[in-house]
Amino acid sequence: MTKPHPYLPTGVEEIRREMMKEIGIDDIDELFKDIPSEVRLKRSLQIPGPSPELEVRQNVAKTLEKNTSSADIPVFLGAGVWPHYVPTVVEEIVRRAEFLTSYTPYQPEASQGMLQALFEYQSMICALTEMEFANCSLYDWASALGEAARMASRVTGRNEVIVPHYLHPERLATLRAYSEPAGIEIIEAQQDAETGQIIIEDLETKLSSRTAGVYIENPSYLGYVETEVEAIGDVAHRNGALFIVGVDPISLGIMKPPGEYGADIVVGEGQPLGNRMNFGGPLLGIFTCRGERLLRQMPGRIIGMTTTVDGSQRAYCMVLQTREQHIRREKATSNICSNEALCAVNAAVYLALLGPKGLNDLCKTILTKSQYAIKRLSEIKALRTPVFNAPHFKEFTVNFERSGKTVQEIHQHLLKRKIHGGKIVSHEFPELKETALYCVTEIHSRRDIDMLAESLAEILEG
């Protein structure tokens, strides 16, 4: 007879039947009736029995060998999660138990060490973006954008947000998910087919007394730099709208920070700042703003610096919590109930390690390598790169239409040669036709780039 286990009640048939009787079902499958039958497994899981530890490790290692990682082959894929080098010291510090095992620092009793680390993160993000206030992180760029739209609507009392046409479709989907329940309408601004720049005349016609905010990305989703940022900000402000800017923070080591050209809210993706790609997550949402009016409407947690009661020691605490749902309930400015604190600490360590000069040197390296890649690929007659006639940083578009092959075919040929090409964007923006978005960072060697160019030339000739 099977002996019941005190912690595995469903492993004993007698106890399982008793539990089902208690909740009023005759079959376990009734618990899953909401899941379509065609996608449910119709058999028991094929889990092997107990094995010696050595054998388990060997089997797991053999299974893992089937994977190909970014450490094994050159990867030219970015589009929101980018391959960057993470210095060893960053992970060495973040892996300390004081950081790694801490519960998400949401409650006031968070340790002084974690509070200080998050305060330093906020301070460095403010310095990087040249904005006044930063929260201590959101989930990712997409959720930060959604929160920015809702915040702009609350502050202005308006219900429209204008966004560029060339916007990451997943970012746009998240923005709509945040906006629609709040009654915010998303309006698309047209961009020049040759340069990718926002057409200011078109923007002016779409601005109205209902416009809460104008959102741009710099660099854009497709890698090119928006050259008329000051003019766009001026147009937005003249119409009483907030100017919202999305950034890849790495680029701010060489590009003008949004605070210098009038941004009211800055959002972005902090993954490049010392965080690995992590199979697409967790990520790190950056959110900054200027002015007390916006500060009091900012979502997420904000860490402030104060002193002990006697004034003898510096101390850190959470501030402005009356915006949050655990106090304000349904009147809260945001329903964010967690954050990416560990990822934020990663970013703080990374930025502290590089400093302004190190970040500038890194940007120059990325710019040099990406421009070299553009030059090498543009020498292939069957390619058109970049698609847009504008400055580019880190990412650029490659069009394969003249080759007579589809971008999907070319991508598969590259994979067979153990090269991961860029993200195919043809289905996202049909007018770009056979186009992919390529990414080059500091991790790509000249040999990697030459291998890509030579492989493409051979594939296109074949």
C-alpha positions in Angstrom: 0.0 0.0 0.0 1.3 3.5 -0.9 2.2 5.5 2.1 0.7 9.0 1.9 3.3 11.8 1.8 2.5 14.8 4.0 3.5 17.3 1.3 2.4 15.6 -1.9 -1.4 15.0 -1.3 -2.2 14.6 -5.0 0.2 11.7 -5.3 -2.1 9.4 -3.4 -5.2 8.3 -5.2 -7.3 8.1 -2.0 -6.4 11.6 -1.0 -7.0 12.9 -4.6 -10.5 11.4 -4.6 -11.3 13.0 -1.3 -10.1 16.4 -2.5 -12.2 16.1 -5.7 -15.2 15.2 -3.7 -14.7 18.3 -1.5 -14.7 20.7 -4.5 -17.4 18.9 -6.3 -15.8 17.3 -9.3 -15.5 13.7 -10.5 -12.5 14.0 -12.8 -9.3 16.1 -12.7 -10.0 17.2 -16.3 -12.9 19.2 -15.1 -10.4 21.7 -13.6 -9.1 22.4 -17.1 -12.4 22.6 -19.0 -11.7 26.2 -20.0 -8.6 25.1 -22.0 -9.6 23.9 -25.5 -9.4 20.1 -25.8 -7.2 20.2 -28.9 -4.3 21.8 -27.0 -4.4 19.6 -23.9 -2.1 16.7 -23.4 -4.1 13.5 -23.5 -1.6 11.3 -21.7 0.4 11.3 -18.5 3.7 13.2 -18.5 6.6 10.9 -19.5 8.8 11.6 -16.5 11.6 9.1 -15.9 12.1 7.5 -12.5 14.8 8.3 -10.0 18.4 8.3 -11.3 21.8 8.8 -9.8 22.9 12.5 -9.6 25.8 11.9 -12.0 23.5 10.4 -14.6 21.0 13.2 -14.3 23.7 15.8 -14.8 25.0 14.0 -17.9 21.5 13.7 -19.4 20.8 17.4 -18.7 24.1 18.4 -20.2 23.4 16.3 -23.3 20.0 17.9 -23.7 21.5 21.4 -23.3 24.0 20.7 -26.1 21.0 20.9 -28.5 20.7 24.6 -27.8 22.7 27.3 -29.7 23.3 30.4 -27.7 24.6 33.9 -28.5 27.9 32.8 -27.0 28.2 30.1 -29.8 27.5 32.1 -32.9 27.4 35.7 -34.0 24.0 37.2 -33.3 22.9 40.3 -35.2 19.4 40.4 -33.6 18.4 43.4 -31.4 15.0 45.0 -31.8 14.4 45.7 -28.1 16.6 43.2 -26.4 20.2 43.7 -27.4 23.5 41.7 -27.1 25.9 43.7 -24.9 28.9 42.7 -22.8 28.2 42.5 -19.1 31.4 43.1 -17.1 32.0 40.3 -14.5 32.1 42.8 -11.6 28.5 43.7 -12.3 27.1 40.2 -11.7 29.6 39.6 -8.9 28.1 42.5 -6.9 24.5 41.8 -7.8 24.8 38.1 -6.8 25.6 39.1 -3.2 22.9 37.6 -1.0 21.9 41.0 0.3 20.7 41.9 -3.2 19.9 38.6 -4.8 17.7 37.0 -2.1 15.9 40.2 -1.1 12.1 40.2 -1.6 11.0 42.9 -4.1 11.6 46.1 -2.2 8.0 47.3 -2.2 7.4 47.8 1.4 8.9 50.5 3.6 10.9 48.0 5.6 13.2 47.4 2.6 16.9 47.4 3.8 18.9 50.6 3.8 21.4 48.9 1.4 18.8 48.1 -1.2 17.2 51.5 -0.8 20.6 53.2 -1.3 21.3 51.1 -4.4 18.0 52.1 -5.9 18.5 55.8 -5.0 21.9 55.6 -6.8 20.1 54.1 -9.8 17.6 56.9 -9.9 20.3 59.5 -9.6 22.4 58.1 -12.4 19.3 57.7 -14.7 18.4 61.3 -14.0 22.0 62.3 -14.9 22.0 60.2 -18.0 18.7 61.6 -19.3 19.1 65.1 -17.8 15.7 64.9 -16.2 14.7 65.8 -12.6 13.1 62.7 -11.3 13.3 59.0 -11.9 11.4 56.1 -10.3 13.2 53.0 -9.3 12.1 51.0 -12.3 9.1 49.5 -14.2 8.7 46.2 -16.0 10.1 47.2 -19.4 10.0 49.9 -22.1 6.6 48.9 -23.3 4.9 49.2 -19.8 6.8 52.5 -19.2 5.3 53.9 -22.4 1.8 52.7 -21.4 2.3 54.4 -18.0 3.6 57.6 -19.7 0.4 57.8 -21.9 -1.9 57.4 -18.9 0.2 59.9 -16.9 0.1 62.5 -19.7 -3.7 62.1 -19.9 -4.1 62.5 -16.1 -2.0 65.7 -16.0 -3.4 67.4 -19.1 -7.0 66.2 -18.9 -6.8 65.1 -22.5 -7.3 61.8 -24.2 -5.2 61.4 -27.3 -1.5 60.4 -27.7 0.4 60.7 -31.0 3.0 58.1 -31.8 5.3 57.5 -34.8 4.4 55.0 -37.5 7.6 53.0 -37.1 7.0 51.8 -33.6 7.8 48.3 -32.3 4.5 46.4 -32.7 4.7 44.8 -29.3 5.4 48.1 -27.7 2.4 49.6 -29.6 0.2 46.6 -28.5 1.1 47.2 -24.8 0.5 50.9 -25.2 -3.0 50.2 -26.5 -3.7 47.7 -23.7 -2.8 50.4 -21.2 -4.6 53.2 -23.0 -7.9 51.8 -24.2 -9.4 51.1 -20.7 -8.5 54.8 -19.8 -10.3 56.1 -22.9 -7.1 57.2 -24.5 -6.9 57.2 -28.3 -3.6 56.4 -30.1 -3.0 58.4 -33.2 -0.3 57.7 -35.7 2.1 60.3 -37.1 3.4 59.8 -40.6 7.2 59.5 -41.3 9.1 60.3 -44.4 9.5 57.3 -46.6 13.1 58.3 -47.5 14.5 59.5 -44.2 12.1 58.0 -41.6 11.8 61.4 -39.9 8.5 62.5 -38.5 6.7 64.8 -40.9 6.2 67.9 -38.8 3.5 69.3 -41.0 1.5 66.1 -40.6 2.1 66.2 -36.9 0.8 69.7 -36.7 -2.5 68.7 -38.4 -3.1 65.9 -35.9 -2.4 68.0 -32.8 -5.5 69.3 -31.2 -7.0 70.4 -27.9 -7.5 66.7 -27.2 -3.7 65.8 -27.5 -2.2 64.8 -24.2 1.2 63.8 -25.4 3.5 63.5 -28.5 5.8 60.4 -28.3 8.9 59.9 -30.3 11.9 57.4 -30.1 15.5 58.5 -30.5 17.1 56.4 -31.8 14.0 54.9 -33.5 12.9 51.3 -33.4 14.5 50.9 -36.8 17.8 52.4 -35.6 17.8 55.8 -37.3 18.2 59.0 -35.3 15.4 61.6 -35.3 17.1 64.9 -36.3 14.3 67.4 -35.6 13.6 66.6 -32.0 13.6 70.2 -30.8 11.1 71.2 -33.5 8.8 68.3 -32.5 9.0 69.2 -28.8 8.2 72.9 -29.6 5.2 71.9 -31.7 3.9 69.6 -28.9 4.4 72.3 -26.2 2.7 75.1 -28.3 -0.4 72.9 -28.4 -0.3 72.2 -24.6 0.8 68.6 -25.0 3.5 66.8 -23.2 6.6 65.8 -25.1 7.4 62.1 -24.3 10.7 60.6 -25.5 11.7 56.9 -25.7 15.4 56.1 -25.6 18.0 53.3 -25.7 20.0 54.5 -22.7 23.3 53.3 -24.1 23.0 55.8 -26.9 23.0 58.7 -24.4 26.8 58.2 -23.9 27.1 60.0 -27.3 23.7 61.5 -28.1 22.1 64.6 -26.7 20.0 63.6 -23.6 16.2 64.2 -24.0 16.2 66.7 -21.1 18.3 69.1 -23.2 15.7 69.2 -26.0 12.6 69.7 -23.8 11.3 66.2 -22.9 8.7 66.2 -20.2 8.7 62.4 -19.8 11.5 60.0 -20.8 11.0 56.2 -21.0 13.2 53.5 -22.2 14.7 50.0 -21.9 17.4 49.5 -19.3 18.4 46.0 -20.4 21.6 47.2 -22.2 22.8 48.6 -18.8 24.4 45.5 -17.4 21.5 43.1 -17.9 21.8 40.0 -20.0 19.2 39.2 -22.7 17.6 36.6 -20.4 15.6 34.9 -23.1 13.7 38.2 -23.5 13.2 39.0 -19.8 13.1 40.1 -17.1 13.8 43.6 -18.5 14.0 47.1 -16.9 11.6 49.9 -17.6 13.1 53.4 -17.3 10.8 56.3 -16.4 11.8 59.9 -15.7 10.1 63.2 -15.7 10.5 66.9 -14.8 8.5 69.2 -12.6 6.6 68.5 -9.4 3.2 68.4 -11.2 4.5 65.3 -13.1 6.4 63.9 -10.1 3.3 63.5 -8.1 1.6 61.6 -10.9 4.6 59.3 -11.6 3.9 55.5 -11.4 6.0 53.1 -9.4 8.3 53.6 -6.4 10.6 56.6 -5.7 13.4 56.4 -3.2 14.4 59.6 -1.4 17.4 60.5 0.8 16.9 61.9 4.3 18.7 61.7 7.7 18.1 59.9 10.9 16.0 61.8 13.5 19.1 63.3 15.2 20.5 64.3 11.8 23.7 62.3 12.4 23.4 59.7 9.6 22.2 59.7 6.0 19.1 57.5 5.5 16.9 56.4 2.6 13.2 55.8 2.4 10.3 55.4 0.0 8.5 58.7 -0.7 5.3 59.8 -2.3 3.6 56.5 -1.7 0.2 58.1 -1.6 0.2 57.5 -5.4 0.2 53.8 -4.9 -2.6 51.2 -4.9 -1.8 49.8 -1.4 -2.8 53.2 0.0 -5.0 54.9 -2.6 -6.7 51.7 -3.8 -8.8 52.5 -6.9 -7.6 56.1 -6.8 -4.0 55.2 -7.3 -2.1 56.6 -10.3 -0.9 53.2 -11.3 -1.5 49.5 -10.7 2.2 48.7 -10.8 2.7 46.4 -7.7 6.2 45.2 -8.3 9.3 46.4 -10.0 12.6 45.2 -11.5 14.8 46.1 -8.5 17.5 43.6 -9.1 17.8 44.7 -12.8 17.9 48.3 -11.6 20.8 47.5 -9.3 22.6 45.8 -12.2 22.1 49.1 -14.1 23.5 51.2 -11.2 26.6 49.0 -10.9 27.1 49.1 -14.7 26.8 52.9 -15.0 29.0 53.5 -11.9 31.6 51.1 -13.4 31.8 52.8 -16.8 31.3 56.4 -15.7 30.7 59.2 -18.3 33.9 58.6 -20.2 33.5 54.8 -20.3 30.0 55.1 -21.6 31.1 57.6 -24.3 34.0 55.3 -25.3 31.5 52.4 -25.5 29.1 54.4 -27.7 32.0 55.4 -30.0 32.9 51.7 -30.3 29.3 50.7 -31.2 29.0 53.6 -33.6 32.3 52.6 -35.4 31.4 48.9 -35.6 27.8 49.5 -36.8 29.0 52.0 -39.4 31.6 49.5 -40.6 28.8 46.9 -40.9 26.7 49.3 -42.9 29.6 50.0 -45.2 30.4 46.3 -45.8 26.8 45.4 -46.5 26.2 48.4 -48.8 29.0 47.1 -51.0 26.8 44.2 -52.0 24.9 45.3 -55.0 21.8 43.2 -54.3 21.3 44.9 -50.9 20.1 48.3 -49.9 21.3 49.4 -46.5 20.3 51.3 -44.6 16.8 51.7 -46.0 16.5 55.2 -44.5 18.8 58.1 -45.4 19.5 59.2 -41.9 22.2 58.8 -39.1 22.0 55.4 -37.4 23.1 54.1 -34.0 23.6 50.4 -33.3 20.8 49.2 -35.5 20.0 49.6 -39.2 17.7 48.1 -41.8 18.8 45.9 -44.7 16.5 45.4 -47.7 16.9 42.3 -49.9 14.2 43.0 -52.5 16.8 43.4 -55.4 18.3 40.0 -54.6 15.2 38.1 -55.9 15.2 36.1 -52.7 12.9 36.6 -49.7 14.3 37.8 -46.4 13.1 34.6 -44.8 15.0 32.4 -47.2 18.2 34.5 -46.6 17.7 34.3 -42.8 17.5 30.5 -43.0 20.6 30.3 -45.1 22.5 32.4 -42.5 21.3 30.1 -39.7 22.7 27.1 -41.6 26.0 28.9 -41.7 25.8 29.5 -37.9 25.0 33.2 -38.1 21.9 34.7 -36.6 20.7 37.5 -38.8 18.5 40.5 -37.9 14.8 40.7 -37.1 12.5 40.4 -40.1 10.2 43.4 -40.1 8.5 42.9 -43.5 5.3 41.7 -41.9 5.3 44.6 -39.4 5.7 47.2 -42.1 4.6 45.8 -45.5 5.8 48.9 -47.3 9.4 48.0 -46.4 9.0 44.7 -48.2 11.9 42.3 -47.9 13.6 44.0 -45.0 15.3 42.9 -41.7 16.6 45.0 -38.8 20.3 44.3 -37.9 22.1 45.1 -34.7 25.8 45.6 -34.2 27.3 46.3 -30.7 30.6 46.2 -28.9 30.5 42.4 -28.8 30.7 42.0 -32.6 34.3 41.7 -33.9 35.5 42.8 -37.3 35.7 39.1 -38.2 32.0 38.7 -37.2 31.0 41.5 -39.5 33.2 40.4 -42.4 31.8 36.8 -42.0 28.2 38.2 -42.2 29.0 40.3 -45.3 30.8 37.4 -47.1 28.1 34.9 -46.2 25.4 37.3 -47.6 27.3 37.8 -50.8 27.7 34.1 -51.3 24.0 33.4 -50.5 22.8 36.1 -52.9 25.1 34.8 -55.7 24.0 31.2 -55.2 
